[in-house]
Amino acid sequence: MSKKGKYIADEGRYDKMKYRRTGNSGLLLPELSLGLWHNFGDNDSFKNARNLLKCAFDNGITHFDLANNYGPLPGAAESNFGKILKKDFKNYRDELIISSKAGFGMWPGPYGDNGSKKYLISSLDQSLKRMNLDYVDIFYHHRPDPNTPLEETMGTLDLIVRQGKALYVGLSNYQPKEAEKAFKLLKKLGTPCLIHQPRYSLFDRWVEDGLLNVLENSGVGAICFSPLAQGMLTDKYLNGLPKDSRAVKDSPFLNSNQVLEMLPKINALNEIAKNRNQNLAQMAISWILKDDRITSVLIGASKTSQILDSIKATENTIFSDEELASINTILK
């Protein structure tokens, strides 16, 4: 809601969302977090971006997830987010969890990518300037760098917290063994890893082969991205390939052949969702949240209606043994 053009958050926002403890930490995160990977770049509507963030916060989504390279162009999502923060959320900073990451290419030359101390410190300084922040709540190393000693990368994450530029640190896209080694290094340094961000969905279950167990045993939270498998786990493709869909445009993350191959499974899963009084996207999110090792699910949205639709998934995260067996049979 707004008063003379000024945004005032919904007073009942915390009644609309459930929160989960992040690993062994004191930090609670909402069951759904909003990712700014898409729809917050310079090619996107700034007005719509503002509305998405307000809708999320009005419904108890306190966590906004960014990275240095989100755009287009790289850096644009952070810059636009910084403008919206200043305009609408200035009085709510202490109610927000803002995360960013570094690990992919950002500028030319040998210091603009990967996991060196030089790159991570420089990148975070740039991110803080773009967002006009003194610190981020969570700072992630975005992907492993096999050419930089893990001790250097983890030592830098520890340094960043000691410098006051981040409150917590996390990892993204690390495999179980390297994640476990990183957790041990961070714990020894005195800055335990808060959270790990892997890709996870009904169609991409690699985290079940060891990573979730490592996170549980290490007291580290999990926040999953791409829960809807780039839109395959939504109503979008139930009747084939819409002309304006990401698959038809052959995005780097999804093509039409992938969708056509998965269509029988998509339709079979949709039948289970209907029997649960959910749409396919809601069931896909609920299915991830059924596991209490998961702290939060990262959703993307281009419309406020998508945020509101996703929130309904948190209302029913219990699956019967029969439902789980049917889902596993479909996915074989």
Contacts in CASP RR format, 6 or more apart in sequence:
PFRMAT RR
TARGET T0000
AUTHOR 0000-0000-0000
METHOD contacts of the structure
MODEL  1
MSKKGKYIADEGRYDKMKYRRTGNSGLLLPELSLGLWHNFGDNDSFKNAR
NLLKCAFDNGITHFDLANNYGPLPGAAESNFGKILKKDFKNYRDELIISS
KAGFGMWPGPYGDNGSKKYLISSLDQSLKRMNLDYVDIFYHHRPDPNTPL
EETMGTLDLIVRQGKALYVGLSNYQPKEAEKAFKLLKKLGTPCLIHQPRY
SLFDRWVEDGLLNVLENSGVGAICFSPLAQGMLTDKYLNGLPKDSRAVKD
SPFLNSNQVLEMLPKINALNEIAKNRNQNLAQMAISWILKDDRITSVLIG
ASKTSQILDSIKATENTIFSDEELASINTILK
1 7 0 8 1.000
1 8 0 8 1.000
1 9 0 8 1.000
1 10 0 8 1.000
1 58 0 8 1.000
2 8 0 8 1.000
7 54 0 8 1.000
7 87 0 8 1.000
7 88 0 8 1.000
7 89 0 8 1.000
9 54 0 8 1.000
9 57 0 8 1.000
9 58 0 8 1.000
9 92 0 8 1.000
10 16 0 8 1.000
10 58 0 8 1.000
10 59 0 8 1.000
13 57 0 8 1.000
13 58 0 8 1.000
13 59 0 8 1.000
13 60 0 8 1.000
14 60 0 8 1.000
16 59 0 8 1.000
16 60 0 8 1.000
16 311 0 8 1.000
17 30 0 8 1.000
17 31 0 8 1.000
17 32 0 8 1.000
17 59 0 8 1.000
17 60 0 8 1.000
17 61 0 8 1.000
17 62 0 8 1.000
17 311 0 8 1.000
17 314 0 8 1.000
18 30 0 8 1.000
18 31 0 8 1.000
18 314 0 8 1.000
19 28 0 8 1.000
19 29 0 8 1.000
19 30 0 8 1.000
19 31 0 8 1.000
20 28 0 8 1.000
20 29 0 8 1.000
20 31 0 8 1.000
20 292 0 8 1.000
20 294 0 8 1.000
20 295 0 8 1.000
20 296 0 8 1.000
21 27 0 8 1.000
21 28 0 8 1.000
21 295 0 8 1.000
22 28 0 8 1.000
22 29 0 8 1.000
22 194 0 8 1.000
22 195 0 8 1.000
22 221 0 8 1.000
22 295 0 8 1.000
23 194 0 8 1.000
23 195 0 8 1.000
23 215 0 8 1.000
23 219 0 8 1.000
23 220 0 8 1.000
23 221 0 8 1.000
23 295 0 8 1.000
24 192 0 8 1.000
24 219 0 8 1.000
24 220 0 8 1.000
25 168 0 8 1.000
25 192 0 8 1.000
25 194 0 8 1.000
25 221 0 8 1.000
27 97 0 8 1.000
27 168 0 8 1.000
27 194 0 8 1.000
29 62 0 8 1.000
29 63 0 8 1.000
29 97 0 8 1.000
29 223 0 8 1.000
29 295 0 8 1.000
29 296 0 8 1.000
30 60 0 8 1.000
30 61 0 8 1.000
30 62 0 8 1.000
30 63 0 8 1.000
30 296 0 8 1.000
31 289 0 8 1.000
31 296 0 8 1.000
31 297 0 8 1.000
31 314 0 8 1.000
32 61 0 8 1.000
32 285 0 8 1.000
32 296 0 8 1.000
32 297 0 8 1.000
32 298 0 8 1.000
32 299 0 8 1.000
32 310 0 8 1.000
32 311 0 8 1.000
32 313 0 8 1.000
32 314 0 8 1.000
33 61 0 8 1.000
33 63 0 8 1.000
33 64 0 8 1.000
33 65 0 8 1.000
33 97 0 8 1.000
33 223 0 8 1.000
33 296 0 8 1.000
33 297 0 8 1.000
33 298 0 8 1.000
33 299 0 8 1.000
34 52 0 8 1.000
34 53 0 8 1.000
34 56 0 8 1.000
34 61 0 8 1.000
34 63 0 8 1.000
34 64 0 8 1.000
34 65 0 8 1.000
34 298 0 8 1.000
34 299 0 8 1.000
34 300 0 8 1.000
34 301 0 8 1.000
34 307 0 8 1.000
35 64 0 8 1.000
35 65 0 8 1.000
35 66 0 8 1.000
35 225 0 8 1.000
35 298 0 8 1.000
35 299 0 8 1.000
35 300 0 8 1.000
36 64 0 8 1.000
36 65 0 8 1.000
36 66 0 8 1.000
36 70 0 8 1.000
36 77 0 8 1.000
36 81 0 8 1.000
37 67 0 8 1.000
37 70 0 8 1.000
37 77 0 8 1.000
37 225 0 8 1.000
37 300 0 8 1.000
38 44 0 8 1.000
38 300 0 8 1.000
38 302 0 8 1.000
39 48 0 8 1.000
39 49 0 8 1.000
39 52 0 8 1.000
39 300 0 8 1.000
39 301 0 8 1.000
39 302 0 8 1.000
40 49 0 8 1.000
40 70 0 8 1.000
40 71 0 8 1.000
40 76 0 8 1.000
40 77 0 8 1.000
40 80 0 8 1.000
40 81 0 8 1.000
41 49 0 8 1.000
41 70 0 8 1.000
41 71 0 8 1.000
41 72 0 8 1.000
41 73 0 8 1.000
41 76 0 8 1.000
41 77 0 8 1.000
41 80 0 8 1.000
42 71 0 8 1.000
42 72 0 8 1.000
42 73 0 8 1.000
42 76 0 8 1.000
42 80 0 8 1.000
43 72 0 8 1.000
44 80 0 8 1.000
46 80 0 8 1.000
46 83 0 8 1.000
46 84 0 8 1.000
48 302 0 8 1.000
48 303 0 8 1.000
49 80 0 8 1.000
49 81 0 8 1.000
49 84 0 8 1.000
50 84 0 8 1.000
50 87 0 8 1.000
50 88 0 8 1.000
51 304 0 8 1.000
52 301 0 8 1.000
52 302 0 8 1.000
52 303 0 8 1.000
52 304 0 8 1.000
52 307 0 8 1.000
53 64 0 8 1.000
53 81 0 8 1.000
53 84 0 8 1.000
53 88 0 8 1.000
53 89 0 8 1.000
54 88 0 8 1.000
55 304 0 8 1.000
55 307 0 8 1.000
55 308 0 8 1.000
56 64 0 8 1.000
56 301 0 8 1.000
56 307 0 8 1.000
57 89 0 8 1.000
57 92 0 8 1.000
57 95 0 8 1.000
57 96 0 8 1.000
59 307 0 8 1.000
59 308 0 8 1.000
59 311 0 8 1.000
61 307 0 8 1.000
61 311 0 8 1.000
62 95 0 8 1.000
62 96 0 8 1.000
62 97 0 8 1.000
63 96 0 8 1.000
63 97 0 8 1.000
63 98 0 8 1.000
63 99 0 8 1.000
63 296 0 8 1.000
64 81 0 8 1.000
64 96 0 8 1.000
64 97 0 8 1.000
64 98 0 8 1.000
64 99 0 8 1.000
65 99 0 8 1.000
65 197 0 8 1.000
65 223 0 8 1.000
65 298 0 8 1.000
66 77 0 8 1.000
66 78 0 8 1.000
66 81 0 8 1.000
66 98 0 8 1.000
66 99 0 8 1.000
66 100 0 8 1.000
66 101 0 8 1.000
66 127 0 8 1.000
66 131 0 8 1.000
67 77 0 8 1.000
67 100 0 8 1.000
67 101 0 8 1.000
67 102 0 8 1.000
67 104 0 8 1.000
67 140 0 8 1.000
67 142 0 8 1.000
68 74 0 8 1.000
68 75 0 8 1.000
68 78 0 8 1.000
68 100 0 8 1.000
68 101 0 8 1.000
68 102 0 8 1.000
68 103 0 8 1.000
68 104 0 8 1.000
68 106 0 8 1.000
68 123 0 8 1.000
68 126 0 8 1.000
68 127 0 8 1.000
69 75 0 8 1.000
69 104 0 8 1.000
69 105 0 8 1.000
69 106 0 8 1.000
69 142 0 8 1.000
70 76 0 8 1.000
70 77 0 8 1.000
70 78 0 8 1.000
71 77 0 8 1.000
74 105 0 8 1.000
74 106 0 8 1.000
75 106 0 8 1.000
75 127 0 8 1.000
75 130 0 8 1.000
78 100 0 8 1.000
78 127 0 8 1.000
78 130 0 8 1.000
78 131 0 8 1.000
79 130 0 8 1.000
79 131 0 8 1.000
81 131 0 8 1.000
82 130 0 8 1.000
82 131 0 8 1.000
82 132 0 8 1.000
82 133 0 8 1.000
85 93 0 8 1.000
85 131 0 8 1.000
85 132 0 8 1.000
85 133 0 8 1.000
86 132 0 8 1.000
89 96 0 8 1.000
96 137 0 8 1.000
97 137 0 8 1.000
97 138 0 8 1.000
98 131 0 8 1.000
98 133 0 8 1.000
98 136 0 8 1.000
98 137 0 8 1.000
98 138 0 8 1.000
99 136 0 8 1.000
99 137 0 8 1.000
99 138 0 8 1.000
99 139 0 8 1.000
99 140 0 8 1.000
100 124 0 8 1.000
100 127 0 8 1.000
100 131 0 8 1.000
100 136 0 8 1.000
100 138 0 8 1.000
100 139 0 8 1.000
100 140 0 8 1.000
101 139 0 8 1.000
101 140 0 8 1.000
101 141 0 8 1.000
101 142 0 8 1.000
101 172 0 8 1.000
102 115 0 8 1.000
102 119 0 8 1.000
102 120 0 8 1.000
102 123 0 8 1.000
102 124 0 8 1.000
102 127 0 8 1.000
102 139 0 8 1.000
102 140 0 8 1.000
102 141 0 8 1.000
102 142 0 8 1.000
103 113 0 8 1.000
103 114 0 8 1.000
103 115 0 8 1.000
103 119 0 8 1.000
103 120 0 8 1.000
103 123 0 8 1.000
103 141 0 8 1.000
103 142 0 8 1.000
103 143 0 8 1.000
103 145 0 8 1.000
104 113 0 8 1.000
104 142 0 8 1.000
104 143 0 8 1.000
105 112 0 8 1.000
105 113 0 8 1.000
105 114 0 8 1.000
106 112 0 8 1.000
106 113 0 8 1.000
106 123 0 8 1.000
106 126 0 8 1.000
111 118 0 8 1.000
111 119 0 8 1.000
111 122 0 8 1.000
112 119 0 8 1.000
112 122 0 8 1.000
112 123 0 8 1.000
113 119 0 8 1.000
114 145 0 8 1.000
114 147 0 8 1.000
114 148 0 8 1.000
115 141 0 8 1.000
115 145 0 8 1.000
115 148 0 8 1.000
115 152 0 8 1.000
115 153 0 8 1.000
115 156 0 8 1.000
116 145 0 8 1.000
116 148 0 8 1.000
116 152 0 8 1.000
116 153 0 8 1.000
116 156 0 8 1.000
117 152 0 8 1.000
117 153 0 8 1.000
117 155 0 8 1.000
117 156 0 8 1.000
117 159 0 8 1.000
120 141 0 8 1.000
120 153 0 8 1.000
120 156 0 8 1.000
120 157 0 8 1.000
120 160 0 8 1.000
121 156 0 8 1.000
121 159 0 8 1.000
121 160 0 8 1.000
124 136 0 8 1.000
124 139 0 8 1.000
124 160 0 8 1.000
124 165 0 8 1.000
124 166 0 8 1.000
125 165 0 8 1.000
127 136 0 8 1.000
128 134 0 8 1.000
128 135 0 8 1.000
128 136 0 8 1.000
128 165 0 8 1.000
135 164 0 8 1.000
135 165 0 8 1.000
135 166 0 8 1.000
135 167 0 8 1.000
136 165 0 8 1.000
136 166 0 8 1.000
136 167 0 8 1.000
137 166 0 8 1.000
137 167 0 8 1.000
137 168 0 8 1.000
138 166 0 8 1.000
138 167 0 8 1.000
138 168 0 8 1.000
138 169 0 8 1.000
138 170 0 8 1.000
138 194 0 8 1.000
138 195 0 8 1.000
139 157 0 8 1.000
139 160 0 8 1.000
139 165 0 8 1.000
139 166 0 8 1.000
139 168 0 8 1.000
139 169 0 8 1.000
139 170 0 8 1.000
140 169 0 8 1.000
140 170 0 8 1.000
140 171 0 8 1.000
140 172 0 8 1.000
140 195 0 8 1.000
140 197 0 8 1.000
141 153 0 8 1.000
141 157 0 8 1.000
141 169 0 8 1.000
141 170 0 8 1.000
141 171 0 8 1.000
141 172 0 8 1.000
142 172 0 8 1.000
142 173 0 8 1.000
143 172 0 8 1.000
143 173 0 8 1.000
143 174 0 8 1.000
144 173 0 8 1.000
144 174 0 8 1.000
144 175 0 8 1.000
144 178 0 8 1.000
145 153 0 8 1.000
150 178 0 8 1.000
150 181 0 8 1.000
150 182 0 8 1.000
150 185 0 8 1.000
151 185 0 8 1.000
153 182 0 8 1.000
154 182 0 8 1.000
154 185 0 8 1.000
154 186 0 8 1.000
154 189 0 8 1.000
155 185 0 8 1.000
155 186 0 8 1.000
155 189 0 8 1.000
157 166 0 8 1.000
157 169 0 8 1.000
157 170 0 8 1.000
157 186 0 8 1.000
157 191 0 8 1.000
158 169 0 8 1.000
158 186 0 8 1.000
158 189 0 8 1.000
158 190 0 8 1.000
158 191 0 8 1.000
160 166 0 8 1.000
160 169 0 8 1.000
161 167 0 8 1.000
161 168 0 8 1.000
161 169 0 8 1.000
161 191 0 8 1.000
162 191 0 8 1.000
168 194 0 8 1.000
168 195 0 8 1.000
169 186 0 8 1.000
169 191 0 8 1.000
169 193 0 8 1.000
169 194 0 8 1.000
170 193 0 8 1.000
170 194 0 8 1.000
170 195 0 8 1.000
170 196 0 8 1.000
170 197 0 8 1.000
171 179 0 8 1.000
171 182 0 8 1.000
171 193 0 8 1.000
171 196 0 8 1.000
171 197 0 8 1.000
172 196 0 8 1.000
172 197 0 8 1.000
172 198 0 8 1.000
173 197 0 8 1.000
173 198 0 8 1.000
173 199 0 8 1.000
174 182 0 8 1.000
174 196 0 8 1.000
174 198 0 8 1.000
175 211 0 8 1.000
176 209 0 8 1.000
176 210 0 8 1.000
176 211 0 8 1.000
176 213 0 8 1.000
176 214 0 8 1.000
179 196 0 8 1.000
179 211 0 8 1.000
179 214 0 8 1.000
179 215 0 8 1.000
180 214 0 8 1.000
180 218 0 8 1.000
182 193 0 8 1.000
183 192 0 8 1.000
183 193 0 8 1.000
183 214 0 8 1.000
183 218 0 8 1.000
183 220 0 8 1.000
186 192 0 8 1.000
186 193 0 8 1.000
187 193 0 8 1.000
192 219 0 8 1.000
192 220 0 8 1.000
193 218 0 8 1.000
193 220 0 8 1.000
194 220 0 8 1.000
194 221 0 8 1.000
195 220 0 8 1.000
195 221 0 8 1.000
195 222 0 8 1.000
195 223 0 8 1.000
195 295 0 8 1.000
196 211 0 8 1.000
196 215 0 8 1.000
196 220 0 8 1.000
196 221 0 8 1.000
196 222 0 8 1.000
196 223 0 8 1.000
197 222 0 8 1.000
197 223 0 8 1.000
197 224 0 8 1.000
197 225 0 8 1.000
197 298 0 8 1.000
198 206 0 8 1.000
198 207 0 8 1.000
198 211 0 8 1.000
198 222 0 8 1.000
198 224 0 8 1.000
198 225 0 8 1.000
199 206 0 8 1.000
199 224 0 8 1.000
199 225 0 8 1.000
199 226 0 8 1.000
200 206 0 8 1.000
200 207 0 8 1.000
200 222 0 8 1.000
200 224 0 8 1.000
200 225 0 8 1.000
200 226 0 8 1.000
200 227 0 8 1.000
200 288 0 8 1.000
200 294 0 8 1.000
201 224 0 8 1.000
201 226 0 8 1.000
201 227 0 8 1.000
201 228 0 8 1.000
201 229 0 8 1.000
201 233 0 8 1.000
201 284 0 8 1.000
201 288 0 8 1.000
202 229 0 8 1.000
202 233 0 8 1.000
202 269 0 8 1.000
202 284 0 8 1.000
202 287 0 8 1.000
202 327 0 8 1.000
202 331 0 8 1.000
203 229 0 8 1.000
203 232 0 8 1.000
203 233 0 8 1.000
203 262 0 8 1.000
203 265 0 8 1.000
203 331 0 8 1.000
204 226 0 8 1.000
204 229 0 8 1.000
205 331 0 8 1.000
207 222 0 8 1.000
207 224 0 8 1.000
212 222 0 8 1.000
212 291 0 8 1.000
212 293 0 8 1.000
214 220 0 8 1.000
215 221 0 8 1.000
215 222 0 8 1.000
215 293 0 8 1.000
216 293 0 8 1.000
221 293 0 8 1.000
221 295 0 8 1.000
222 293 0 8 1.000
222 294 0 8 1.000
222 295 0 8 1.000
223 294 0 8 1.000
223 295 0 8 1.000
223 296 0 8 1.000
223 297 0 8 1.000
223 298 0 8 1.000
224 288 0 8 1.000
224 294 0 8 1.000
224 296 0 8 1.000
224 297 0 8 1.000
224 298 0 8 1.000
225 298 0 8 1.000
226 298 0 8 1.000
227 233 0 8 1.000
227 284 0 8 1.000
227 285 0 8 1.000
227 288 0 8 1.000
227 297 0 8 1.000
227 298 0 8 1.000
227 299 0 8 1.000
228 234 0 8 1.000
228 281 0 8 1.000
228 284 0 8 1.000
228 285 0 8 1.000
228 299 0 8 1.000
229 284 0 8 1.000
230 246 0 8 1.000
230 251 0 8 1.000
230 253 0 8 1.000
230 254 0 8 1.000
231 237 0 8 1.000
231 246 0 8 1.000
231 254 0 8 1.000
231 281 0 8 1.000
232 247 0 8 1.000
232 254 0 8 1.000
232 258 0 8 1.000
232 259 0 8 1.000
232 262 0 8 1.000
232 266 0 8 1.000
233 266 0 8 1.000
233 269 0 8 1.000
233 280 0 8 1.000
233 281 0 8 1.000
233 284 0 8 1.000
234 279 0 8 1.000
234 280 0 8 1.000
234 281 0 8 1.000
234 284 0 8 1.000
235 270 0 8 1.000
235 279 0 8 1.000
235 280 0 8 1.000
235 281 0 8 1.000
236 242 0 8 1.000
236 245 0 8 1.000
237 245 0 8 1.000
237 247 0 8 1.000
237 259 0 8 1.000
237 263 0 8 1.000
237 266 0 8 1.000
238 266 0 8 1.000
238 267 0 8 1.000
238 270 0 8 1.000
238 280 0 8 1.000
240 259 0 8 1.000
240 260 0 8 1.000
240 263 0 8 1.000
241 247 0 8 1.000
241 248 0 8 1.000
241 256 0 8 1.000
241 259 0 8 1.000
241 260 0 8 1.000
242 248 0 8 1.000
245 259 0 8 1.000
246 253 0 8 1.000
246 254 0 8 1.000
247 254 0 8 1.000
247 255 0 8 1.000
247 256 0 8 1.000
247 258 0 8 1.000
247 259 0 8 1.000
248 256 0 8 1.000
250 256 0 8 1.000
259 266 0 8 1.000
265 330 0 8 1.000
265 331 0 8 1.000
266 280 0 8 1.000
268 330 0 8 1.000
269 280 0 8 1.000
269 283 0 8 1.000
269 284 0 8 1.000
269 327 0 8 1.000
269 330 0 8 1.000
270 279 0 8 1.000
270 280 0 8 1.000
272 283 0 8 1.000
272 323 0 8 1.000
272 326 0 8 1.000
272 327 0 8 1.000
272 330 0 8 1.000
273 279 0 8 1.000
273 280 0 8 1.000
273 282 0 8 1.000
273 283 0 8 1.000
276 283 0 8 1.000
276 286 0 8 1.000
276 316 0 8 1.000
276 323 0 8 1.000
277 316 0 8 1.000
278 286 0 8 1.000
278 312 0 8 1.000
278 313 0 8 1.000
278 316 0 8 1.000
279 309 0 8 1.000
281 309 0 8 1.000
281 310 0 8 1.000
281 313 0 8 1.000
282 309 0 8 1.000
282 310 0 8 1.000
282 312 0 8 1.000
282 313 0 8 1.000
283 313 0 8 1.000
284 313 0 8 1.000
285 297 0 8 1.000
285 299 0 8 1.000
285 310 0 8 1.000
285 313 0 8 1.000
285 314 0 8 1.000
286 313 0 8 1.000
286 314 0 8 1.000
286 316 0 8 1.000
286 317 0 8 1.000
286 319 0 8 1.000
287 319 0 8 1.000
287 327 0 8 1.000
288 294 0 8 1.000
288 297 0 8 1.000
289 297 0 8 1.000
289 313 0 8 1.000
289 314 0 8 1.000
289 317 0 8 1.000
290 317 0 8 1.000
290 318 0 8 1.000
290 319 0 8 1.000
299 306 0 8 1.000
299 307 0 8 1.000
299 310 0 8 1.000
300 306 0 8 1.000
301 307 0 8 1.000
301 310 0 8 1.000
319 327 0 8 1.000
END
